[in-house]
Amino acid sequence: MSTIEPTIEQRRIIYQARRGLKELDFYIDPYVKNHYLSADDVEQAAFVRLLSYEDPDLLLFFLGQANPDDVEVGKLIDKMKRLKYA
């Protein structure tokens, strides 16, 4: 299996994905390490939008206590939660 080399933009996004809350890193880190670079353009764009949310809002989304307005971001959060528990 060949390794996908991230573009400069993807490297910036990966760096931006580092959050301050362990609870968020629990979901985001495995996705970044194992799925982000191989995701299609739609999913990568949704991930960029996900990162634009504030940490407290993201925490509510991952805990299922609120939903993002962005449908694609919501789908990605569901996928990230499933991947974590697969």
DSSP file (Angstrom, degrees, kcal/mol; ACC not computed):
  #  RESIDUE AA STRUCTURE BP1 BP2  ACC     N-H-->O    O-->H-N    N-H-->O    O-->H-N    TCO  KAPPA ALPHA  PHI   PSI    X-CA   Y-CA   Z-CA
    1    1 A M              0   0    0      0, 0.0     2,-0.2     0, 0.0     0, 0.0   0.000 360.0 360.0 360.0 129.4    0.0    0.0    0.0
    2    2 A S        -     0   0    0      1,-0.0     2,-0.4     0, 0.0     0, 0.0  -0.596 360.0-119.2 -87.1 148.6    1.4    3.4   -1.0
    3    3 A T        -     0   0    0     -2,-0.2     2,-0.5     1,-0.0    -1,-0.0  -0.689  22.4-126.2 -86.4 135.8    1.3    6.3    1.4
    4    4 A I        -     0   0    0     -2,-0.4    33,-0.1     1,-0.0    34,-0.1  -0.714  20.0-140.6 -82.6 125.1   -0.6    9.4    0.3
    5    5 A E        -     0   0    0     -2,-0.5     2,-0.1    32,-0.0    -1,-0.0  -0.774  20.6-126.9 -88.3 121.9    1.6   12.4    0.6
    6    6 A P        -     0   0    0      0, 0.0     2,-0.0     0, 0.0    -1,-0.0  -0.355  17.7-123.3 -69.8 146.4   -0.4   15.4    1.8
    7    7 A T     >  -     0   0    0      1,-0.1     4,-2.4    -2,-0.1     5,-0.2  -0.282  33.2-100.2 -73.8 170.6   -0.4   18.7   -0.1
    8    8 A I  H  > S+     0   0    0      1,-0.2     4,-2.0     2,-0.2     5,-0.1   0.916 126.9  50.4 -60.2 -42.2    0.7   21.9    1.7
    9    9 A E  H  > S+     0   0    0      1,-0.2     4,-2.2     2,-0.2    -1,-0.2   0.913 109.8  49.8 -62.7 -42.8   -3.0   22.8    2.1
   10   10 A Q  H  > S+     0   0    0      1,-0.2     4,-2.7     2,-0.2    -1,-0.2   0.876 108.3  53.6 -64.5 -36.6   -3.8   19.3    3.6
   11   11 A R  H  X S+     0   0    0     -4,-2.4     4,-2.3     2,-0.2    -1,-0.2   0.906 108.1  50.4 -62.8 -40.5   -0.8   19.7    6.0
   12   12 A R  H  X S+     0   0    0     -4,-2.0     4,-2.3     2,-0.2    -2,-0.2   0.918 112.0  47.2 -62.1 -43.9   -2.3   23.0    7.2
   13   13 A I  H  X S+     0   0    0     -4,-2.2     4,-1.4     2,-0.2    -2,-0.2   0.906 110.3  51.9 -65.8 -42.5   -5.7   21.4    7.7
   14   14 A I  H  < S+     0   0    0     -4,-2.7     4,-0.4     1,-0.2     3,-0.3   0.912 111.3  47.8 -60.8 -42.2   -4.1   18.5    9.6
   15   15 A Y  H >< S+     0   0    0     -4,-2.3     3,-1.4     1,-0.2    -2,-0.2   0.912 110.0  52.2 -63.7 -41.9   -2.3   20.9   11.8
   16   16 A Q  H 3< S+     0   0    0     -4,-2.3    -1,-0.2     1,-0.3    -2,-0.2   0.746  96.0  71.2 -65.3 -23.5   -5.5   22.9   12.4
   17   17 A A  T 3< S+     0   0    0     -4,-1.4     2,-0.6    -3,-0.3    -1,-0.3   0.658  71.0 103.9 -70.5 -15.1   -7.3   19.7   13.4
   18   18 A R    <   -     0   0    0     -3,-1.4     2,-0.2    -4,-0.4    -3,-0.0  -0.571  58.3-171.3 -70.4 117.8   -5.3   19.6   16.7
   19   19 A R        -     0   0    0     -2,-0.6    -2,-0.1     2,-0.2     6,-0.0  -0.590  32.0-124.5-108.1 170.2   -7.8   20.7   19.3
   20   20 A G  S    S+     0   0    0     -2,-0.2     2,-0.5     4,-0.0     3,-0.1   0.619  86.4  81.3 -89.0 -13.8   -7.4   21.6   22.9
   21   21 A L    >>  -     0   0    0      1,-0.1     4,-2.3     2,-0.0     3,-0.6  -0.823  65.4-151.2-101.0 126.6  -10.0   19.2   24.3
   22   22 A K  H 3> S+     0   0    0     -2,-0.5     4,-2.0     1,-0.2    -1,-0.1   0.864  98.6  61.6 -57.4 -35.8   -9.1   15.5   24.8
   23   23 A E  H 3> S+     0   0    0      1,-0.2     4,-0.5     2,-0.2    -1,-0.2   0.861 108.3  41.8 -62.2 -36.0  -12.7   14.6   24.1
   24   24 A L  H X> S+     0   0    0     -3,-0.6     4,-3.0     2,-0.2     3,-1.2   0.897 110.4  55.4 -76.9 -41.7  -12.5   16.1   20.6
   25   25 A D  H 3X S+     0   0    0     -4,-2.3     4,-1.7     1,-0.3    -2,-0.2   0.828  96.0  68.9 -59.3 -30.7   -9.1   14.6   19.9
   26   26 A F  H 3< S+     0   0    0     -4,-2.0    -1,-0.3    -5,-0.2    -2,-0.2   0.853 115.5  24.6 -54.4 -38.1  -10.6   11.2   20.8
   27   27 A Y  H <X S+     0   0    0     -3,-1.2     4,-1.1    -4,-0.5    -2,-0.2   0.831 125.2  47.7 -94.6 -41.3  -12.7   11.5   17.6
   28   28 A I  H  X S+     0   0    0     -4,-3.0     4,-2.6     1,-0.2     5,-0.2   0.916 103.6  57.3 -75.5 -44.2  -10.6   13.8   15.3
   29   29 A D  H  X S+     0   0    0     -4,-1.7     4,-2.7    -5,-0.2     5,-0.2   0.922 107.1  46.6 -56.9 -50.3   -7.1   12.3   15.6
   30   30 A P  H  > S+     0   0    0      0, 0.0     4,-2.2     0, 0.0     5,-0.3   0.889 113.3  50.7 -61.4 -36.2   -8.0    8.8   14.4
   31   31 A Y  H  X>S+     0   0    0     -4,-1.1     4,-2.8     2,-0.2     5,-2.1   0.945 112.3  46.2 -64.1 -46.8   -9.9   10.2   11.5
   32   32 A V  H  <>S+     0   0    0     -4,-2.6     5,-0.5     1,-0.2    -1,-0.2   0.923 116.9  44.5 -61.5 -44.6   -7.0   12.5   10.5
   33   33 A K  H  <5S+     0   0    0     -4,-2.7    -1,-0.2    -5,-0.2    -2,-0.2   0.843 129.0  22.3 -70.0 -34.5   -4.5    9.7   10.8
   34   34 A N  H  <5S+     0   0    0     -4,-2.2    -2,-0.2    -5,-0.2    -3,-0.2   0.618 133.6  15.8-113.5 -14.6   -6.5    7.0    9.0
   35   35 A H  T >X5S+     0   0    0     -4,-2.8     4,-0.8    -5,-0.3     3,-0.5   0.668  95.1  81.5-134.6 -28.9   -9.1    8.5    6.8
   36   36 A Y  G >4<S+     0   0    0     -5,-2.1     3,-1.2     1,-0.2    -4,-0.1   0.916  95.5  46.8 -57.1 -51.1   -8.7   12.2    5.9
   37   37 A L  G 34<S+     0   0    0     -5,-0.5    -1,-0.2     1,-0.3    -5,-0.1   0.782 116.4  44.9 -66.1 -26.1   -6.1   11.9    3.1
   38   38 A S  G <4 S+     0   0    0     -3,-0.5    -1,-0.3   -34,-0.1    -2,-0.2   0.469  90.9 109.1 -95.3  -1.8   -8.0    9.1    1.4
   39   39 A A  S << S-     0   0    0     -3,-1.2    -3,-0.0    -4,-0.8    -4,-0.0  -0.344  75.8-104.9 -70.7 154.6  -11.4   10.9    1.7
   40   40 A D     >  -     0   0    0      1,-0.1     4,-2.6    -2,-0.0     5,-0.2  -0.227  36.8 -96.8 -73.7 171.7  -13.1   12.3   -1.4
   41   41 A D  H  > S+     0   0    0      1,-0.2     4,-2.4     2,-0.2     5,-0.2   0.852 122.8  54.1 -59.7 -37.8  -13.2   16.0   -2.1
   42   42 A V  H  > S+     0   0    0      2,-0.2     4,-2.0     1,-0.2    -1,-0.2   0.926 111.9  43.9 -64.1 -44.7  -16.7   16.4   -0.6
   43   43 A E  H  > S+     0   0    0      2,-0.2     4,-2.2     1,-0.2    -2,-0.2   0.897 112.6  51.7 -69.4 -39.6  -15.7   14.8    2.7
   44   44 A Q  H  X S+     0   0    0     -4,-2.6     4,-1.9     1,-0.2    -1,-0.2   0.903 110.4  49.5 -63.2 -39.2  -12.4   16.7    2.9
   45   45 A A  H  X S+     0   0    0     -4,-2.4     4,-2.0    -5,-0.2    -1,-0.2   0.896 109.6  51.6 -65.4 -39.4  -14.3   20.0    2.3
   46   46 A A  H  X S+     0   0    0     -4,-2.0     4,-2.5     1,-0.2    -2,-0.2   0.877 107.5  53.5 -63.6 -37.0  -16.8   19.0    5.1
   47   47 A F  H  X S+     0   0    0     -4,-2.2     4,-2.0     2,-0.2    -2,-0.2   0.906 106.4  51.6 -64.9 -41.0  -13.8   18.3    7.4
   48   48 A V  H  X S+     0   0    0     -4,-1.9     4,-0.6     1,-0.2    -1,-0.2   0.921 112.1  46.7 -60.4 -43.4  -12.5   21.8    6.7
   49   49 A R  H >< S+     0   0    0     -4,-2.0     3,-1.1     1,-0.2     4,-0.4   0.887 107.6  56.9 -66.9 -37.6  -15.9   23.3    7.6
   50   50 A L  H >< S+     0   0    0     -4,-2.5     3,-1.5     1,-0.3    -1,-0.2   0.903 102.6  55.9 -57.0 -41.5  -16.1   21.1   10.7
   51   51 A L  H 3< S+     0   0    0     -4,-2.0    -1,-0.3     1,-0.3    -2,-0.2   0.673  94.8  67.7 -67.8 -15.8  -12.8   22.6   11.9
   52   52 A S  T << S+     0   0    0     -3,-1.1    -1,-0.3    -4,-0.6    -2,-0.2   0.651  82.7  93.4 -79.0 -13.8  -14.4   26.1   11.6
   53   53 A Y  S <  S-     0   0    0     -3,-1.5     2,-0.1    -4,-0.4    -3,-0.0  -0.477  86.6-105.7 -76.2 150.6  -16.8   25.3   14.5
   54   54 A E     >  -     0   0    0     -2,-0.1     4,-2.4     1,-0.1     3,-0.4  -0.421  30.8-111.7 -71.1 150.9  -15.7   26.3   18.1
   55   55 A D  H  > S+     0   0    0      1,-0.2     4,-2.6     2,-0.2     5,-0.2   0.882 115.5  54.2 -54.5 -44.9  -14.6   23.5   20.4
   56   56 A P  H  > S+     0   0    0      0, 0.0     4,-1.8     0, 0.0    -1,-0.2   0.893 110.7  47.2 -60.3 -36.7  -17.7   23.7   22.7
   57   57 A D  H  > S+     0   0    0     -3,-0.4     4,-2.2     2,-0.2    -2,-0.2   0.925 111.3  50.7 -67.9 -43.8  -20.0   23.4   19.7
   58   58 A L  H  X S+     0   0    0     -4,-2.4     4,-2.9     1,-0.2     5,-0.2   0.907 107.5  54.0 -59.1 -41.5  -18.1   20.4   18.3
   59   59 A L  H  X S+     0   0    0     -4,-2.6     4,-2.0     1,-0.2    -1,-0.2   0.918 108.2  49.2 -60.3 -43.6  -18.2   18.7   21.7
   60   60 A L  H  <>S+     0   0    0     -4,-1.8     5,-2.5    -5,-0.2     6,-1.1   0.896 111.4  50.3 -61.9 -39.8  -22.0   19.1   21.7
   61   61 A F  H ><5S+     0   0    0     -4,-2.2     3,-1.1     1,-0.2    -2,-0.2   0.941 112.1  45.8 -63.7 -47.3  -22.2   17.6   18.2
   62   62 A F  H 3<5S+     0   0    0     -4,-2.9    -1,-0.2     1,-0.3    -2,-0.2   0.811 112.8  50.8 -67.9 -28.7  -20.0   14.6   19.1
   63   63 A L  T 3<5S-     0   0    0     -4,-2.0    -1,-0.3    -5,-0.2    -2,-0.2   0.513 113.3-119.7 -84.8  -4.0  -22.0   14.0   22.2
   64   64 A G  T < 5S+     0   0    0     -3,-1.1    -3,-0.2    -4,-0.5    -2,-0.1   0.692  82.2 118.1  76.4  18.4  -25.3   14.1   20.3
   65   65 A Q  S   <S+     0   0    0     -5,-2.5     2,-0.3    -6,-0.2    -4,-0.2   0.533  81.3  11.7 -94.4  -7.9  -26.6   17.1   22.3
   66   66 A A        -     0   0    0     -6,-1.1    -2,-0.2    -5,-0.1    -1,-0.1  -0.965  69.2-133.6-157.8 165.2  -26.8   19.4   19.2
   67   67 A N        -     0   0    0     -2,-0.3     4,-0.1    -3,-0.1    -6,-0.1  -0.979  23.2-117.6-127.9 140.5  -26.5   19.2   15.4
   68   68 A P        -     0   0    0      0, 0.0     6,-0.1     0, 0.0   -18,-0.0  -0.381  19.7-127.6 -70.0 154.8  -24.6   21.3   13.0
   69   69 A D  S    S+     0   0    0     -2,-0.1     2,-0.6     4,-0.0    -2,-0.0   0.812  92.6  85.2 -68.6 -29.0  -26.5   23.3   10.4
   70   70 A D     >  -     0   0    0      1,-0.2     4,-2.2   -24,-0.1     5,-0.1  -0.649  68.0-158.4 -81.2 113.6  -24.3   21.8    7.7
   71   71 A V  H  > S+     0   0    0     -2,-0.6     4,-2.3     1,-0.2     5,-0.2   0.890  91.7  51.7 -60.6 -42.3  -25.7   18.4    6.7
   72   72 A E  H  > S+     0   0    0      1,-0.2     4,-2.2     2,-0.2    -1,-0.2   0.879 108.7  50.8 -65.8 -37.3  -22.4   17.2    5.3
   73   73 A V  H  > S+     0   0    0      2,-0.2     4,-2.5     1,-0.2    -1,-0.2   0.911 109.3  52.0 -64.6 -41.4  -20.6   18.1    8.5
   74   74 A G  H  X S+     0   0    0     -4,-2.2     4,-2.2     2,-0.2    -2,-0.2   0.907 109.4  49.1 -60.5 -42.5  -23.3   16.2   10.4
   75   75 A K  H  X S+     0   0    0     -4,-2.3     4,-2.4     1,-0.2    -1,-0.2   0.902 110.9  50.5 -62.9 -41.1  -22.7   13.1    8.2
   76   76 A L  H  X S+     0   0    0     -4,-2.2     4,-2.9     2,-0.2    -2,-0.2   0.909 108.4  51.4 -65.8 -41.4  -19.0   13.4    8.8
   77   77 A I  H  X S+     0   0    0     -4,-2.5     4,-2.2     2,-0.2    -1,-0.2   0.923 110.1  50.0 -60.9 -43.4  -19.4   13.6   12.6
   78   78 A D  H  X S+     0   0    0     -4,-2.2     4,-2.3     1,-0.2    -2,-0.2   0.919 111.9  48.4 -59.4 -43.2  -21.6   10.4   12.4
   79   79 A K  H  X S+     0   0    0     -4,-2.4     4,-2.9     1,-0.2    -2,-0.2   0.924 110.0  51.3 -63.2 -44.5  -18.9    8.7   10.4
   80   80 A M  H  X S+     0   0    0     -4,-2.9     4,-1.7     1,-0.2    -1,-0.2   0.879 110.6  48.9 -62.1 -37.9  -16.2    9.7   12.8
   81   81 A K  H  X S+     0   0    0     -4,-2.2     4,-1.2    -5,-0.2    -1,-0.2   0.906 112.6  47.9 -67.5 -41.5  -18.2    8.4   15.7
   82   82 A R  H  X S+     0   0    0     -4,-2.3     4,-0.5     1,-0.2     3,-0.4   0.916 110.3  51.9 -64.4 -42.8  -18.8    5.1   13.9
   83   83 A L  H >< S+     0   0    0     -4,-2.9     3,-0.8     1,-0.2    -1,-0.2   0.875 105.7  55.4 -61.0 -37.9  -15.1    4.7   12.9
   84   84 A K  H 3< S+     0   0    0     -4,-1.7    -1,-0.2     1,-0.2    -2,-0.2   0.839 116.9  35.4 -64.9 -32.4  -14.1    5.2   16.5
   85   85 A Y  H 3<        0   0    0     -4,-1.2    -1,-0.2    -3,-0.4    -2,-0.2   0.303 360.0 360.0-106.7   9.5  -16.3    2.4   17.7
   86   86 A A    <<        0   0    0     -3,-0.8    -1,-0.2    -4,-0.5    -2,-0.1   0.481 360.0 360.0 -76.0 360.0  -15.9    0.0   14.7
